[in-house]
Structures are given as structure tokens and as C-alpha cells.
Amino acid sequence: MTGLKSQRRLAAQILKVGQNRVWINPERIDDVEAAITREEIRKLIHEGVIKPLPEKGVSRARARVLKEKKRKGKRRGHGSRSGSRGARLPKKEAWMKKIRALRKKLRELKASRTITETTYRKLYKMASSGRFESVGDLERYLKAHELWRKR
């Protein structure tokens, strides 16, 4: 391959690629060695003896796999987090999420006549004051204090 140094350099200049991207047909090496002018190299390029290799890209395959895992809720552990709890989900947004869920549940219970209007009002106030951690907590409270409407 040492005899093809200048041919490779000329071909790279003509093809406007780096020298490493110049492919020379191994079966026609003698023809390439004989070519010493730009014109002869151009002729060989035209014949397909010398070709530019395709550019190497950066594969997105790993990125797609990671994205899919994240979509499934993986890779969300303590080591992957940057930012405090309050920065990732601000306190106000967390509160809004919780209170809306509680109020929706209370409306459903009232509409299905599972709890009375007075119980609804009392629980609504308790929810607003931050008494319940979650909808599950509200349901446990209802069960513990037997506030379900008697059939």
C-alpha cells in the first residue's frame, strides 16, 4: 500500500474526502500505481476503481433503547436524579395533583350517594387542611370511622 500514497492523496483531494475514506479496488492496484496525474486518477474514479467510503455516523440505537426504558419508568432511581425533590415536582404542583384527586373522589362518592352531603362537606374541609396523604388515605379514614352511608 506504500506505493499508493500519492494516488490516495490525489484521490482524496479530488473526491473532497479524507485519505482514510478513499477506497481502492484491490484487484486493480497495478492500474492505480501506474496513474500519476490528476487526470488519470479522475479516470479511475469515473471507472469506479477508486471510490469514497461512506461517512460513519453515530448510531442512535442505544439512545432509542434508553428512551424506551425511560418511557416504561425505568432509570429513575436516586442515582439518576439531579435536583431536589421540590425542583423535580414543585410543592405547589404536588399539592394541586393531590387535592384535585381527593376532590374528584369526594364528588364521585357524593354523586353515587356513598356519603352524605354533611360528611362530604366535612371531608372536603379536612382534605383542604391537608389531613389526607392520598385517595387511599381518604378511603382508609372513611372505613375506620364508618362514614359510608348505611343502606
C-alpha positions in Angstrom: 0.0 0.0 0.0 3.0 2.3 0.4 3.2 2.7 -3.4 -0.3 4.3 -3.4 0.4 7.1 -1.0 0.4 9.9 -3.6 -2.5 8.4 -5.5 -4.5 8.2 -2.3 -3.7 11.8 -1.5 -4.7 13.0 -5.0 -7.9 10.9 -5.0 -8.8 12.4 -1.5 -8.3 15.9 -2.9 -10.4 15.2 -6.0 -13.2 13.4 -4.0 -13.1 16.1 -1.3 -12.8 13.4 1.5 -10.1 12.4 3.9 -7.4 10.0 2.8 -8.8 7.3 5.1 -12.1 7.4 3.2 -10.6 6.6 -0.2 -11.3 3.0 -1.3 -9.1 1.5 -3.9 -10.1 -1.7 -5.7 -7.6 -4.3 -4.6 -7.9 -6.2 -7.9 -6.8 -3.1 -9.9 -3.9 -1.9 -7.7 -1.5 -2.1 -10.7 -3.6 0.4 -12.7 -3.7 2.8 -9.7 0.0 2.5 -9.2 0.5 3.5 -12.9 -1.7 6.6 -12.5 0.4 9.5 -11.5 -1.6 12.5 -12.8 -4.8 14.0 -11.5 -6.4 13.3 -14.9 -5.6 9.5 -14.7 -6.9 9.4 -11.1 -10.1 11.1 -12.3 -10.4 8.5 -15.0 -10.1 5.7 -12.4 -12.7 7.4 -10.2 -15.0 7.5 -13.2 -14.4 3.8 -13.8 -15.2 3.0 -10.1 -11.7 1.7 -9.3 -11.4 4.4 -6.7 -14.5 5.3 -4.6 -15.2 7.4 -1.4 -16.3 5.2 1.5 -19.5 6.3 3.2 -19.3 8.6 6.3 -19.5 6.8 9.6 -22.3 8.2 11.8 -23.2 7.9 15.4 -25.7 5.2 16.0 -29.0 6.2 17.7 -29.7 2.5 18.6 -28.6 2.9 22.3 -30.4 6.2 22.7 -33.6 4.6 21.5 -33.3 1.7 23.9 -32.7 4.2 26.8 -35.7 6.3 25.7 -37.9 3.2 25.7 -36.7 2.2 29.2 -37.4 5.7 30.5 -40.8 5.6 28.9 -41.5 2.5 30.9 -40.4 4.3 34.1 -37.0 2.7 34.5 -33.8 4.6 35.2 -35.5 7.0 37.6 -33.7 5.9 40.8 -31.7 8.1 43.2 -28.5 7.9 41.2 -30.2 9.3 38.1 -31.7 12.3 39.8 -30.3 15.8 39.7 -32.2 18.4 41.5 -34.1 18.3 44.8 -37.5 16.7 45.2 -39.0 20.2 45.2 -37.3 21.0 42.0 -38.4 17.9 40.2 -42.0 18.3 41.3 -42.6 21.7 42.9 -44.6 21.6 46.2 -47.4 23.5 44.7 -47.8 21.1 41.8 -47.7 18.1 44.1 -50.4 19.7 46.2 -52.5 20.5 43.2 -52.2 16.9 42.0 -53.2 15.5 45.3 -56.1 17.9 46.2 -57.6 17.6 42.7 -57.6 13.8 43.0 -59.2 14.0 46.5 -61.9 16.4 45.5 -62.7 14.3 42.4 -63.0 11.2 44.6 -65.2 13.1 47.1 -67.5 14.3 44.3 -67.8 10.8 43.0 -68.7 9.4 46.4 -71.3 12.2 46.9 -72.8 11.6 43.4 -73.1 7.9 43.9 -74.7 8.6 47.3 -72.0 6.6 49.2 -71.5 9.5 51.6 -74.0 12.1 52.8 -73.8 15.8 52.0 -72.7 16.7 55.5 -70.0 14.0 55.5 -68.9 15.3 52.1 -68.6 18.9 53.4 -66.7 17.7 56.5 -64.2 15.6 54.5 -63.8 18.4 51.9 -62.7 20.7 54.6 -60.4 18.1 56.0 -58.8 17.5 52.6 -58.3 21.2 52.2 -56.5 21.4 55.5 -54.1 18.6 54.4 -55.4 15.8 56.5 -55.2 13.1 53.8 -52.0 11.9 52.1 -53.8 10.4 49.2 -57.1 9.0 47.9 -56.2 5.7 49.6 -55.7 7.5 52.9 -59.2 9.1 52.5 -60.7 5.7 51.9 -59.0 4.3 54.9 -60.4 7.1 57.0 -63.9 6.5 55.7 -63.6 2.8 56.6 -62.1 3.4 60.0 -64.8 5.9 61.0 -67.6 4.1 59.3 -68.8 7.1 57.3 -70.2 5.0 54.4 -73.9 5.7 54.0 -76.0 2.9 55.6 -78.1 1.0 53.0 
